[in-house]
C-alpha cells in the first residue's frame, strides 16, 4: 500500500483544553474521552514505555494491533516521524510526531536503546500484545477515574478523531491523519462534534441577548 504523502497538520495538534463542566450523555455513534480525561489519563502513566505508547496511540489514532507492529526501523528521528503500518484496510503512511509524542518517545528510547526490533517490546522482548494493551488501559483508566465503559484501547482512536474535528480540522484532513480509506468512517465522528455544537448553542441561548 502506498504511504500517504500529505503534509502534516499544522500544530497545535489536539491541545488539552478545559472540558465542559460535566460529562454529557452520549448522543453520538462513538464514545470518546473528554480533553480533561485525556490529561488525567496521562497524569497517572509514569512508565516511560507506557507513556510513549499511549501518546503515539492517542495522537496518531492507532489501533492496539498497530502499536505492536511499529519497529525501530520505522522511526525517523531526524524528521521526527514514524511509519505507521495500519490494518483493517486503513492507509499506511508517515505519522508526524507532535511535541508531547516526541518528548515521550525520546524519553522511552533513552531507556530502550536503538537496537533493531519492536519499538514497544514486552518483558519477553516480543512486540507488545493487544491483550497487554487492554490490561494497561484498564489499569490506567481506573487510576484516572475514567468511566469503566471507556476503558478500552480503541477509545484513544475515537478520541483522536473527535478532538481533531472539534479543533476545526476538515474531515479530509482527519481522514488522512488517521488513515481512513473511506471518509464515511471519519464522518461518524462529526456527529459527536455536531452534538457538542448543539449543546453550545443551548448554553449561549440565555447568555447572548
CORWO-V261101 format. One record per pair of residues at least 24 apart in sequence whose C-alpha atoms are under 10 Angstrom apart, sorted by the first residue. I is the first residue (numbers start at 1). J is the second residue. Records with the same first field share a line. If there is no record, write none. Layout:
I: J, J
This chain:
1: 85, 86, 89, 90, 91, 92, 93
2: 91, 92, 93
3: 83, 84, 85, 91, 92, 93, 94, 179
4: 83, 91, 92, 93, 94, 95, 176, 177, 179
5: 93, 94, 95, 176
6: 93, 94, 173, 176, 177
7: 94, 95, 96, 173, 176, 177
8: 94, 95, 96, 97, 98, 173, 176, 177
9: 96, 98, 164, 169, 173, 174, 176, 177
10: 98, 169
11: 98, 99
12: 98, 99, 167
13: 59, 97, 98, 99, 100, 160, 163, 164, 167, 169
14: 58, 59, 98, 159, 160, 161, 162, 163, 164, 165, 166, 167
15: 39, 163, 164, 167
16: 163
17: 163
20: 196, 199, 200
24: 195, 196, 199
26: 192, 195
27: 191, 192, 194, 195, 196
28: 188, 189, 190, 191, 192, 193, 194, 195, 196
29: 188, 189, 190, 191, 192
30: 155, 158, 159, 162, 188, 189, 190, 191, 192
31: 149, 150, 155, 158, 159, 162, 189, 192
32: 150, 154, 155, 156, 157, 158, 159, 160, 161, 162, 163, 189, 192
33: 146, 147, 150, 151, 155, 156, 157, 158, 159, 160, 162, 163
34: 146, 159, 162, 163
35: 159, 163
37: 141, 144, 145, 146, 147
38: 141, 144, 146, 156, 159
39: 144
40: 140, 141, 143, 144, 145, 146
41: 137, 140, 141, 142, 143, 144, 145, 146
42: 140, 141, 144
43: 140, 143, 144
44: 139, 140, 141, 142, 143, 144
45: 136, 139, 140, 141, 143, 144
46: 140
47: 108
48: 104, 105, 106, 107, 108, 109, 110, 111, 112
49: 104, 105, 107, 108, 109, 111, 112, 119, 120, 121, 122
50: 104, 105, 108, 120, 133, 136, 137, 140
51: 101, 104, 105, 107, 108
52: 100, 101, 102, 103, 104, 105, 106, 107, 108, 109, 119, 120
53: 101, 104, 105, 108, 119, 120, 128, 133
54: 101, 104, 133, 136, 137, 153, 156
55: 97, 98, 100, 101, 102, 103, 104, 105, 156
56: 82, 95, 97, 98, 100, 101, 102, 104, 105, 156
57: 101, 153, 154, 155, 156, 157, 160
58: 101, 153, 154, 155, 156, 157, 158, 159, 160, 161
59: 95, 96, 97, 98, 100, 101, 156, 157, 159, 160, 161, 163, 164, 177, 178
60: 84, 94, 95, 96, 97, 98, 101, 156, 157, 160, 161, 177, 178, 179
61: 95, 154, 155, 156, 157, 158, 159, 160, 161, 174, 177, 178, 179
62: 86, 87, 153, 154, 155, 156, 157, 158, 160, 178, 179
63: 87, 88, 130, 153, 154, 155, 156, 157, 158, 178
64: 128, 129, 130, 131, 132, 133, 134, 152, 153, 154, 156, 157
65: 127, 128, 129, 130, 131, 133, 153, 154
66: 129, 130
67: 118, 119, 120, 127, 128, 129, 130, 133
68: 118, 119, 120, 121, 122, 126, 127, 128, 129, 130, 133
69: 117, 118, 119, 120, 127, 128, 129
70: 117, 118, 119, 120, 121, 127, 128
71: 115, 116, 117, 118, 119, 120, 121, 127
72: 109, 113, 114, 115, 116, 117, 118, 119, 120
73: 114, 115, 116, 117, 118, 119
74: 118, 119
75: 114, 119
77: 102, 106
80: 106
84: 178, 179
85: 179
86: 178, 179, 180
87: 179
88: 180, 181
89: 179, 180, 181, 182
90: 175, 176, 178, 179, 180, 181, 182
91: 175, 176, 177, 178, 179, 180, 181, 182
92: 176, 177, 178, 179, 180, 181
93: 176, 177, 178, 179
94: 177, 179
95: 177, 178, 179
96: 177
158: 186, 188, 189
159: 189
160: 189
161: 186, 187, 188, 189, 190
162: 186, 187, 188, 189, 190, 191, 192, 193
163: 189, 192, 193
164: 189, 190, 193
165: 189, 190, 192, 193, 194
166: 190, 192, 193, 194, 196, 197
167: 193
168: 193
